[in-house]
Amino acid sequence: MKSRRKGEAQQMKLIAIAVVASNGVIGDGNDQPFKFAEDWARFKKITMGHSMIMGRKTHEAMGLLPGRTSIVITHHPEKLSFPVSEDGRPRGIAVTSWEQAVQVPTGDADEVRYVIGGGQIYRLAWPHLDELDITEVHAQAAGSVLFPEIKPEEWKEVSRQPRGEFDFVRYTRAQ
């Protein structure tokens, strides 16, 4: 699955969403360093009704979120089980690769999928992403899990909403 480039049709839009410290840290391998109520409310609103691609540790940290389908990339999919939603669809699906994650039919009408972490999953997704939705925190954090570098030659900032301790920033691929 490739994202849209000039002259290509697109089947699905892939958007990475993350809270990123000024030093690029997104976590310590178990949890993220920053939790802002406004950011969490925005995350829930934006991702509602969409599928989310994540790694096993991110899934374990967040659990299943109502109104979304979790696509979990793991070496051991047999160790995960998911309940079924009221409409009969599974609330989660375990796969073993990025390629499987983007091929899973979820029934989402608009075919937008959010990539929500962790670090390995963002790196796998990076060449395929169409947009970045970043909460840029104006502080450094301790941790070893980093978000990929957002290079200006690769990404164009299209909006910024300052919020004091952090900014909501959207990027699209530079053409």
TIRO-2110 file (N, C-alpha, C; in Angstrom, 1 decimal):
// TIRO-2110
0.8, -1.2, 0.0, N, 1, A
0.0, 0.0, 0.0, CA, 1, A
0.9, 1.2, 0.0, C, 1, A
0.7, 2.0, -1.0, N, 2, A
1.4, 3.3, -1.0, CA, 2, A
0.4, 4.4, -0.9, C, 2, A
0.9, 5.5, -0.3, N, 3, A
0.1, 6.7, -0.2, CA, 3, A
0.1, 7.4, -1.5, C, 3, A
-0.7, 8.4, -1.6, N, 4, A
-0.8, 9.2, -2.9, CA, 4, A
0.5, 10.0, -3.1, C, 4, A
0.9, 10.0, -4.3, N, 5, A
2.0, 10.8, -4.9, CA, 5, A
1.4, 11.4, -6.2, C, 5, A
2.1, 12.3, -6.7, N, 6, A
1.6, 12.9, -8.0, CA, 6, A
1.3, 11.9, -9.0, C, 6, A
0.1, 12.0, -9.6, N, 7, A
-0.4, 11.0, -10.6, CA, 7, A
-0.9, 9.7, -10.1, C, 7, A
-0.9, 9.5, -8.8, N, 8, A
-1.4, 8.2, -8.3, CA, 8, A
-2.7, 8.4, -7.6, C, 8, A
-3.6, 7.4, -7.8, N, 9, A
-4.9, 7.4, -7.1, CA, 9, A
-4.6, 6.9, -5.7, C, 9, A
-5.4, 7.3, -4.8, N, 10, A
-5.3, 6.9, -3.4, CA, 10, A
-6.5, 6.1, -2.9, C, 10, A
-6.2, 5.0, -2.2, N, 11, A
-7.3, 4.2, -1.7, CA, 11, A
-7.5, 4.6, -0.2, C, 11, A
-6.4, 5.0, 0.5, N, 12, A
-6.5, 5.2, 1.9, CA, 12, A
-5.6, 6.4, 2.3, C, 12, A
-6.0, 7.2, 3.2, N, 13, A
-5.2, 8.3, 3.7, CA, 13, A
-4.6, 7.8, 5.0, C, 13, A
-3.3, 7.9, 5.2, N, 14, A
-2.6, 7.5, 6.4, CA, 14, A
-2.1, 8.8, 7.1, C, 14, A
-2.4, 8.9, 8.4, N, 15, A
-2.0, 10.1, 9.2, CA, 15, A
-1.4, 9.6, 10.5, C, 15, A
-0.2, 10.0, 10.7, N, 16, A
0.5, 9.7, 12.0, CA, 16, A
0.0, 10.8, 13.0, C, 16, A
-0.3, 10.4, 14.2, N, 17, A
-0.7, 11.3, 15.2, CA, 17, A
0.1, 11.0, 16.5, C, 17, A
0.7, 12.0, 17.1, N, 18, A
1.6, 11.8, 18.2, CA, 18, A
1.8, 13.1, 19.0, C, 18, A
2.2, 12.8, 20.3, N, 19, A
2.6, 13.9, 21.2, CA, 19, A
4.1, 13.8, 21.2, C, 19, A
4.8, 14.9, 20.8, N, 20, A
6.3, 14.8, 20.6, CA, 20, A
6.9, 15.9, 21.4, C, 20, A
7.9, 15.5, 22.3, N, 21, A
8.6, 16.5, 23.1, CA, 21, A
9.6, 17.3, 22.1, C, 21, A
10.1, 18.4, 22.6, N, 22, A
11.0, 19.2, 21.8, CA, 22, A
12.3, 18.4, 21.4, C, 22, A
12.6, 17.4, 22.1, N, 23, A
13.8, 16.6, 21.8, CA, 23, A
13.4, 15.3, 21.1, C, 23, A
12.2, 15.3, 20.6, N, 24, A
11.8, 14.1, 19.7, CA, 24, A
11.2, 12.9, 20.5, C, 24, A
11.3, 13.0, 21.8, N, 25, A
10.9, 11.8, 22.6, CA, 25, A
9.3, 11.7, 22.6, C, 25, A
8.9, 10.4, 22.4, N, 26, A
7.4, 10.1, 22.5, CA, 26, A
7.1, 9.2, 23.6, C, 26, A
8.2, 8.6, 24.2, N, 27, A
7.9, 7.6, 25.3, CA, 27, A
9.2, 7.0, 25.9, C, 27, A
8.9, 6.1, 26.9, N, 28, A
10.1, 5.4, 27.5, CA, 28, A
10.0, 3.9, 27.2, C, 28, A
9.1, 3.5, 26.4, N, 29, A
8.9, 2.1, 26.1, CA, 29, A
7.6, 1.5, 26.8, C, 29, A
7.1, 2.3, 27.8, N, 30, A
5.9, 1.9, 28.5, CA, 30, A
4.8, 2.9, 28.5, C, 30, A
5.2, 4.2, 28.4, N, 31, A
4.2, 5.2, 28.5, CA, 31, A
4.8, 6.5, 27.8, C, 31, A
3.8, 7.4, 27.6, N, 32, A
4.3, 8.7, 27.0, CA, 32, A
4.5, 9.7, 28.1, C, 32, A
5.4, 10.6, 27.9, N, 33, A
5.8, 11.5, 29.0, CA, 33, A
4.8, 12.6, 29.3, C, 33, A
4.0, 13.0, 28.3, N, 34, A
3.1, 14.1, 28.5, CA, 34, A
1.6, 13.7, 28.3, C, 34, A
0.8, 14.2, 29.2, N, 35, A
-0.7, 13.9, 29.1, CA, 35, A
-1.4, 15.2, 29.3, C, 35, A
-2.0, 15.7, 28.3, N, 36, A
-2.7, 17.0, 28.4, CA, 36, A
-4.2, 16.7, 28.1, C, 36, A
-5.1, 17.1, 29.0, N, 37, A
-6.5, 16.8, 28.8, CA, 37, A
-7.0, 17.3, 27.4, C, 37, A
-6.6, 18.5, 27.0, N, 38, A
-7.1, 19.1, 25.8, CA, 38, A
-6.6, 18.2, 24.6, C, 38, A
-5.4, 17.7, 24.7, N, 39, A
-4.8, 16.9, 23.6, CA, 39, A
-5.6, 15.6, 23.5, C, 39, A
-5.9, 15.0, 24.7, N, 40, A
-6.6, 13.7, 24.7, CA, 40, A
-8.0, 13.9, 24.1, C, 40, A
-8.7, 14.9, 24.5, N, 41, A
-10.0, 15.2, 24.0, CA, 41, A
-10.0, 15.4, 22.5, C, 41, A
-9.0, 16.1, 22.0, N, 42, A
-8.8, 16.3, 20.5, CA, 42, A
-8.5, 14.9, 19.8, C, 42, A
-7.6, 14.1, 20.4, N, 43, A
-7.3, 12.8, 19.9, CA, 43, A
-8.5, 12.0, 19.7, C, 43, A
-9.3, 11.9, 20.8, N, 44, A
-10.6, 11.1, 20.7, CA, 44, A
-11.5, 11.6, 19.6, C, 44, A
-11.6, 13.0, 19.5, N, 45, A
-12.5, 13.5, 18.5, CA, 45, A
-12.0, 13.2, 17.1, C, 45, A
-10.8, 13.4, 16.8, N, 46, A
-10.2, 13.3, 15.5, CA, 46, A
-10.2, 11.8, 15.0, C, 46, A
-9.9, 10.9, 15.9, N, 47, A
-9.8, 9.5, 15.6, CA, 47, A
-11.1, 8.7, 15.6, C, 47, A
-12.1, 9.3, 16.2, N, 48, A
-13.4, 8.6, 16.3, CA, 48, A
-13.9, 8.2, 15.0, C, 48, A
-14.3, 6.9, 14.9, N, 49, A
-14.9, 6.3, 13.7, CA, 49, A
-13.8, 5.8, 12.7, C, 49, A
-12.6, 6.0, 13.0, N, 50, A
-11.5, 5.5, 12.1, CA, 50, A
-10.7, 4.4, 12.7, C, 50, A
-10.0, 3.7, 11.9, N, 51, A
-9.1, 2.6, 12.4, CA, 51, A
-7.8, 3.2, 12.8, C, 51, A
-7.1, 2.6, 13.8, N, 52, A
-5.9, 3.1, 14.3, CA, 52, A
-4.9, 1.9, 14.2, C, 52, A
-3.7, 2.2, 13.6, N, 53, A
-2.6, 1.2, 13.5, CA, 53, A
-1.6, 1.5, 14.6, C, 53, A
-1.3, 0.4, 15.3, N, 54, A
-0.4, 0.6, 16.5, CA, 54, A
0.4, -0.7, 16.7, C, 54, A
1.5, -0.6, 17.5, N, 55, A
2.2, -1.7, 18.0, CA, 55, A
1.6, -2.3, 19.2, C, 55, A
2.0, -3.5, 19.6, N, 56, A
1.5, -4.2, 20.8, CA, 56, A
1.6, -3.3, 22.1, C, 56, A
2.7, -2.7, 22.3, N, 57, A
2.9, -2.0, 23.6, CA, 57, A
2.0, -0.8, 23.6, C, 57, A
1.8, -0.1, 22.5, N, 58, A
0.8, 1.0, 22.4, CA, 58, A
-0.6, 0.5, 22.7, C, 58, A
-0.9, -0.6, 22.1, N, 59, A
-2.2, -1.2, 22.4, CA, 59, A
-2.4, -1.6, 23.9, C, 59, A
-1.4, -2.1, 24.5, N, 60, A
-1.5, -2.5, 25.9, CA, 60, A
-1.6, -1.2, 26.8, C, 60, A
-0.9, -0.2, 26.4, N, 61, A
-1.0, 1.1, 27.2, CA, 61, A
-2.3, 1.8, 27.1, C, 61, A
-2.9, 1.7, 25.8, N, 62, A
-4.1, 2.5, 25.6, CA, 62, A
-5.4, 1.6, 25.7, C, 62, A
-5.3, 0.4, 25.5, N, 63, A
-6.5, -0.5, 25.4, CA, 63, A
-7.3, -0.2, 24.2, C, 63, A
-8.5, -0.8, 24.2, N, 64, A
-9.4, -0.6, 23.1, CA, 64, A
-10.2, 0.7, 23.3, C, 64, A
-10.3, 1.6, 22.3, N, 65, A
-11.0, 2.8, 22.5, CA, 65, A
-12.3, 2.7, 21.8, C, 65, A
-13.4, 3.2, 22.4, N, 66, A
-14.7, 3.1, 21.8, CA, 66, A
-14.8, 3.8, 20.5, C, 66, A
-15.5, 3.2, 19.5, N, 67, A
-15.8, 3.9, 18.2, CA, 67, A
-14.7, 3.8, 17.2, C, 67, A
-13.7, 3.0, 17.5, N, 68, A
-12.5, 2.9, 16.6, CA, 68, A
-12.1, 1.4, 16.5, C, 68, A
-11.5, 1.0, 15.4, N, 69, A
-10.9, -0.3, 15.3, CA, 69, A
-9.4, -0.3, 15.5, C, 69, A
-8.9, -1.1, 16.4, N, 70, A
-7.5, -1.1, 16.6, CA, 70, A
-6.9, -2.2, 15.7, C, 70, A
-5.9, -1.8, 14.9, N, 71, A
-5.1, -2.8, 14.1, CA, 71, A
-3.7, -2.8, 14.8, C, 71, A
-3.4, -4.0, 15.4, N, 72, A
-2.2, -4.1, 16.2, CA, 72, A
-1.2, -5.0, 15.5, C, 72, A
0.0, -4.4, 15.3, N, 73, A
1.1, -5.1, 14.7, CA, 73, A
1.9, -5.8, 15.8, C, 73, A
2.0, -7.1, 15.8, N, 74, A
2.7, -7.9, 16.8, CA, 74, A
3.3, -9.1, 16.2, C, 74, A
4.3, -9.6, 16.9, N, 75, A
5.0, -10.9, 16.5, CA, 75, A
4.1, -12.1, 16.9, C, 75, A
3.2, -11.9, 17.8, N, 76, A
2.4, -13.0, 18.3, CA, 76, A
0.9, -12.6, 18.3, C, 76, A
0.3, -12.6, 17.1, N, 77, A
-1.1, -12.2, 17.1, CA, 77, A
-2.1, -13.2, 17.8, C, 77, A
-1.6, -14.4, 17.9, N, 78, A
-2.4, -15.4, 18.6, CA, 78, A
-2.6, -15.1, 20.1, C, 78, A
-1.8, -14.2, 20.6, N, 79, A
-1.9, -13.9, 22.1, CA, 79, A
-2.9, -12.8, 22.3, C, 79, A
-3.5, -12.2, 21.3, N, 80, A
-4.4, -11.1, 21.4, CA, 80, A
-5.8, -11.6, 21.0, C, 80, A
-6.8, -11.2, 21.7, N, 81, A
-8.2, -11.4, 21.3, CA, 81, A
-9.0, -10.1, 21.6, C, 81, A
-10.0, -9.9, 20.8, N, 82, A
-10.7, -8.7, 20.8, CA, 82, A
-12.2, -9.0, 20.8, C, 82, A
-13.0, -8.1, 21.6, N, 83, A
-14.4, -8.3, 21.5, CA, 83, A
-15.0, -7.8, 20.2, C, 83, A
-16.3, -8.1, 20.0, N, 84, A
-17.0, -7.6, 18.8, CA, 84, A
-17.8, -6.4, 19.1, C, 84, A
-17.9, -5.5, 18.3, N, 85, A
-18.7, -4.3, 18.5, CA, 85, A
-20.2, -4.6, 18.3, C, 85, A
-21.1, -3.7, 18.6, N, 86, A
-22.5, -3.9, 18.4, CA, 86, A
-22.9, -4.1, 17.0, C, 86, A
-22.1, -3.6, 16.0, N, 87, A
-22.5, -3.9, 14.6, CA, 87, A
-21.9, -5.1, 14.1, C, 87, A
-21.2, -5.9, 14.9, N, 88, A
-20.7, -7.2, 14.5, CA, 88, A
-19.3, -7.2, 14.1, C, 88, A
-18.6, -6.1, 14.0, N, 89, A
-17.2, -6.0, 13.6, CA, 89, A
-16.3, -6.2, 14.8, C, 89, A
-15.2, -6.8, 14.6, N, 90, A
-14.2, -6.9, 15.7, CA, 90, A
-13.7, -5.5, 16.1, C, 90, A
-13.5, -5.3, 17.4, N, 91, A
-13.0, -4.0, 17.9, CA, 91, A
-11.5, -3.9, 17.6, C, 91, A
-10.9, -5.0, 17.3, N, 92, A
-9.4, -5.0, 17.1, CA, 92, A
-9.1, -6.2, 16.2, C, 92, A
-7.9, -6.0, 15.5, N, 93, A
-7.4, -7.1, 14.6, CA, 93, A
-5.9, -7.1, 14.9, C, 93, A
-5.4, -8.3, 15.1, N, 94, A
-3.9, -8.5, 15.2, CA, 94, A
-3.3, -9.0, 13.9, C, 94, A
-2.2, -8.3, 13.5, N, 95, A
-1.5, -8.7, 12.3, CA, 95, A
0.0, -8.8, 12.6, C, 95, A
0.8, -9.3, 11.7, N, 96, A
2.2, -9.5, 11.9, CA, 96, A
3.1, -8.5, 11.1, C, 96, A
2.5, -7.7, 10.3, N, 97, A
3.3, -6.8, 9.5, CA, 97, A
2.6, -5.5, 9.1, C, 97, A
3.4, -4.5, 8.7, N, 98, A
2.8, -3.2, 8.2, CA, 98, A
1.9, -3.5, 7.0, C, 98, A
2.4, -4.3, 6.1, N, 99, A
1.7, -4.7, 4.9, CA, 99, A
0.3, -5.2, 5.2, C, 99, A
0.2, -6.1, 6.2, N, 100, A
-1.1, -6.6, 6.6, CA, 100, A
-1.9, -5.6, 7.2, C, 100, A
-1.3, -4.7, 8.0, N, 101, A
-2.1, -3.7, 8.7, CA, 101, A
-2.8, -2.8, 7.7, C, 101, A
-2.2, -2.4, 6.6, N, 102, A
-2.9, -1.5, 5.7, CA, 102, A
-3.8, -2.2, 4.7, C, 102, A
-3.8, -3.5, 4.7, N, 103, A
-4.7, -4.3, 3.8, CA, 103, A
-5.9, -4.8, 4.6, C, 103, A
-6.0, -4.7, 5.9, N, 104, A
-7.1, -5.2, 6.7, CA, 104, A
-8.4, -4.4, 6.3, C, 104, A
-9.4, -5.1, 5.8, N, 105, A
-10.7, -4.3, 5.6, CA, 105, A
-11.3, -4.1, 6.9, C, 105, A
-11.7, -2.8, 7.1, N, 106, A
-12.3, -2.4, 8.4, CA, 106, A
-13.7, -1.9, 8.3, C, 106, A
-14.1, -1.6, 7.0, N, 107, A
-15.5, -1.1, 6.8, CA, 107, A
-15.6, 0.4, 7.1, C, 107, A
-14.4, 1.1, 7.3, N, 108, A
-14.5, 2.6, 7.5, CA, 108, A
-14.9, 3.2, 6.2, C, 108, A
-15.8, 4.1, 6.2, N, 109, A
-16.4, 4.6, 5.0, CA, 109, A
-15.3, 5.5, 4.2, C, 109, A
-14.6, 6.3, 4.9, N, 110, A
-13.7, 7.2, 4.3, CA, 110, A
-12.2, 6.7, 4.1, C, 110, A
-12.0, 5.6, 4.7, N, 111, A
-10.6, 4.9, 4.6, CA, 111, A
-9.5, 5.9, 5.0, C, 111, A
-9.7, 6.5, 6.2, N, 112, A
-8.6, 7.2, 6.8, CA, 112, A
-8.1, 6.3, 8.0, C, 112, A
-6.8, 6.1, 8.0, N, 113, A
-6.3, 5.3, 9.2, CA, 113, A
-5.3, 6.2, 9.9, C, 113, A
-5.3, 6.1, 11.2, N, 114, A
-4.4, 6.9, 12.0, CA, 114, A
-3.3, 5.9, 12.5, C, 114, A
-2.1, 6.3, 12.4, N, 115, A
-1.0, 5.6, 13.0, CA, 115, A
-0.6, 6.2, 14.3, C, 115, A
-0.7, 5.4, 15.4, N, 116, A
-0.7, 6.1, 16.7, CA, 116, A
0.5, 5.6, 17.5, C, 116, A
1.4, 4.8, 17.0, N, 117, A
2.7, 4.5, 17.7, CA, 117, A
2.9, 3.0, 17.9, C, 117, A
3.9, 2.7, 18.5, N, 118, A
5.0, 3.4, 19.0, CA, 118, A
6.1, 3.7, 17.9, C, 118, A
7.3, 3.9, 18.4, N, 119, A
8.4, 4.4, 17.6, CA, 119, A
8.7, 3.5, 16.4, C, 119, A
8.7, 2.2, 16.6, N, 120, A
8.9, 1.2, 15.4, CA, 120, A
7.8, 1.4, 14.4, C, 120, A
6.6, 1.5, 14.8, N, 121, A
5.4, 1.6, 13.9, CA, 121, A
5.5, 2.9, 13.1, C, 121, A
5.8, 4.0, 13.8, N, 122, A
6.0, 5.2, 13.0, CA, 122, A
7.1, 5.1, 12.0, C, 122, A
8.2, 4.4, 12.3, N, 123, A
9.2, 4.3, 11.3, CA, 123, A
8.8, 3.4, 10.1, C, 123, A
8.0, 2.3, 10.4, N, 124, A
7.5, 1.5, 9.3, CA, 124, A
6.5, 2.3, 8.4, C, 124, A
5.7, 3.1, 9.1, N, 125, A
4.7, 3.9, 8.3, CA, 125, A
5.3, 5.1, 7.6, C, 125, A
6.4, 5.6, 8.0, N, 126, A
6.9, 6.9, 7.5, CA, 126, A
6.9, 7.1, 6.0, C, 126, A
7.4, 6.1, 5.2, N, 127, A
7.3, 6.4, 3.8, CA, 127, A
5.9, 6.4, 3.1, C, 127, A
5.0, 5.9, 3.9, N, 128, A
3.6, 5.7, 3.4, CA, 128, A
2.6, 6.8, 3.8, C, 128, A
3.1, 7.6, 4.8, N, 129, A
2.2, 8.6, 5.4, CA, 129, A
1.9, 9.8, 4.5, C, 129, A
0.6, 10.2, 4.6, N, 130, A
0.2, 11.4, 3.8, CA, 130, A
0.2, 12.7, 4.7, C, 130, A
0.0, 12.5, 6.0, N, 131, A
-0.1, 13.7, 6.9, CA, 131, A
0.5, 13.3, 8.2, C, 131, A
0.9, 14.4, 9.0, N, 132, A
1.3, 14.2, 10.4, CA, 132, A
0.4, 15.2, 11.2, C, 132, A
-0.1, 14.7, 12.3, N, 133, A
-0.9, 15.5, 13.2, CA, 133, A
-0.2, 15.4, 14.5, C, 133, A
0.6, 16.5, 14.8, N, 134, A
1.5, 16.4, 15.9, CA, 134, A
1.2, 17.4, 17.0, C, 134, A
1.2, 17.0, 18.3, N, 135, A
1.1, 17.9, 19.4, CA, 135, A
2.6, 18.1, 19.8, C, 135, A
3.1, 19.3, 19.4, N, 136, A
4.5, 19.6, 19.7, CA, 136, A
4.6, 20.3, 21.1, C, 136, A
5.3, 19.6, 22.0, N, 137, A
5.4, 20.0, 23.3, CA, 137, A
6.6, 20.9, 23.4, C, 137, A
6.5, 22.0, 24.2, N, 138, A
7.6, 23.0, 24.3, CA, 138, A
8.5, 22.6, 25.5, C, 138, A
8.8, 21.3, 25.7, N, 139, A
9.6, 20.9, 26.7, CA, 139, A
10.3, 19.6, 26.3, C, 139, A
11.5, 19.3, 26.9, N, 140, A
12.1, 18.1, 26.6, CA, 140, A
11.6, 17.0, 27.5, C, 140, A
11.8, 15.7, 27.2, N, 141, A
11.3, 14.6, 28.0, CA, 141, A
12.4, 13.6, 28.1, C, 141, A
12.4, 12.8, 29.2, N, 142, A
13.3, 11.6, 29.3, CA, 142, A
12.6, 10.5, 28.5, C, 142, A
13.4, 9.7, 27.9, N, 143, A
12.8, 8.5, 27.2, CA, 143, A
13.7, 8.1, 26.0, C, 143, A
13.5, 6.9, 25.6, N, 144, A
14.4, 6.4, 24.5, CA, 144, A
13.6, 6.1, 23.2, C, 144, A
12.3, 6.3, 23.3, N, 145, A
11.5, 6.1, 22.1, CA, 145, A
11.3, 7.5, 21.4, C, 145, A
11.7, 7.6, 20.2, N, 146, A
11.7, 8.8, 19.4, CA, 146, A
10.8, 8.8, 18.3, C, 146, A
10.2, 10.0, 18.0, N, 147, A
9.4, 10.2, 16.7, CA, 147, A
10.4, 10.4, 15.6, C, 147, A
10.2, 9.9, 14.4, N, 148, A
11.1, 10.3, 13.3, CA, 148, A
11.2, 11.8, 13.1, C, 148, A
12.4, 12.2, 12.7, N, 149, A
12.7, 13.6, 12.4, CA, 149, A
11.8, 14.1, 11.3, C, 149, A
11.1, 15.3, 11.6, N, 150, A
10.3, 15.9, 10.6, CA, 150, A
11.1, 16.9, 9.8, C, 150, A
11.6, 16.5, 8.6, N, 151, A
12.5, 17.3, 7.8, CA, 151, A
11.7, 18.2, 6.9, C, 151, A
12.0, 19.5, 6.8, N, 152, A
11.3, 20.5, 6.0, CA, 152, A
11.3, 20.1, 4.5, C, 152, A
12.3, 19.4, 4.0, N, 153, A
12.3, 19.1, 2.6, CA, 153, A
11.3, 17.9, 2.4, C, 153, A
10.8, 17.2, 3.4, N, 154, A
9.9, 16.1, 3.3, CA, 154, A
8.5, 16.5, 3.7, C, 154, A
8.4, 17.4, 4.7, N, 155, A
7.1, 17.8, 5.3, CA, 155, A
6.8, 19.3, 5.2, C, 155, A
5.6, 19.7, 4.9, N, 156, A
5.3, 21.1, 4.9, CA, 156, A
4.3, 21.4, 6.0, C, 156, A
4.6, 22.3, 6.9, N, 157, A
3.6, 22.7, 7.9, CA, 157, A
2.4, 23.4, 7.3, C, 157, A
1.2, 23.0, 7.6, N, 158, A
0.0, 23.6, 7.0, CA, 158, A
-0.8, 24.3, 8.0, C, 158, A
-0.7, 24.0, 9.3, N, 159, A
-1.4, 24.7, 10.3, CA, 159, A
-0.7, 24.5, 11.7, C, 159, A
-0.9, 25.6, 12.5, N, 160, A
-0.3, 25.5, 13.9, CA, 160, A
-1.3, 26.3, 14.8, C, 160, A
-1.7, 25.6, 15.9, N, 161, A
-2.6, 26.2, 16.9, CA, 161, A
-1.8, 26.2, 18.2, C, 161, A
-1.3, 27.3, 18.6, N, 162, A
-0.6, 27.4, 19.9, CA, 162, A
-1.6, 27.2, 21.1, C, 162, A
-1.1, 26.5, 22.1, N, 163, A
-1.9, 26.2, 23.2, CA, 163, A
-1.2, 26.4, 24.5, C, 163, A
-0.1, 27.2, 24.5, N, 164, A
0.6, 27.4, 25.8, CA, 164, A
1.8, 26.4, 25.9, C, 164, A
1.6, 25.3, 26.6, N, 165, A
2.7, 24.3, 26.8, CA, 165, A
3.0, 23.5, 25.5, C, 165, A
2.1, 23.6, 24.5, N, 166, A
2.2, 22.8, 23.3, CA, 166, A
1.5, 23.5, 22.2, C, 166, A
1.8, 23.0, 20.9, N, 167, A
1.0, 23.5, 19.7, CA, 167, A
0.5, 22.3, 19.0, C, 167, A
-0.7, 22.4, 18.5, N, 168, A
-1.2, 21.4, 17.5, CA, 168, A
-0.7, 21.8, 16.2, C, 168, A
0.0, 20.9, 15.5, N, 169, A
0.6, 21.2, 14.2, CA, 169, A
0.3, 20.1, 13.2, C, 169, A
-0.1, 20.5, 12.0, N, 170, A
-0.4, 19.6, 10.9, CA, 170, A
0.6, 19.8, 9.8, C, 170, A
1.0, 18.7, 9.3, N, 171, A
2.0, 18.6, 8.1, CA, 171, A
1.4, 17.8, 7.0, C, 171, A
1.7, 18.2, 5.8, N, 172, A
1.5, 17.3, 4.6, CA, 172, A
2.8, 17.1, 3.9, C, 172, A
2.8, 16.1, 3.1, N, 173, A
4.1, 15.8, 2.4, CA, 173, A
4.4, 16.9, 1.5, C, 173, A
5.7, 17.3, 1.5, N, 174, A
6.2, 18.3, 0.5, CA, 174, A
6.1, 17.7, -0.9, C, 174, A
5.7, 18.5, -1.8, N, 175, A
5.6, 18.0, -3.2, CA, 175, A
6.9, 18.1, -3.9, C, 175, A
END
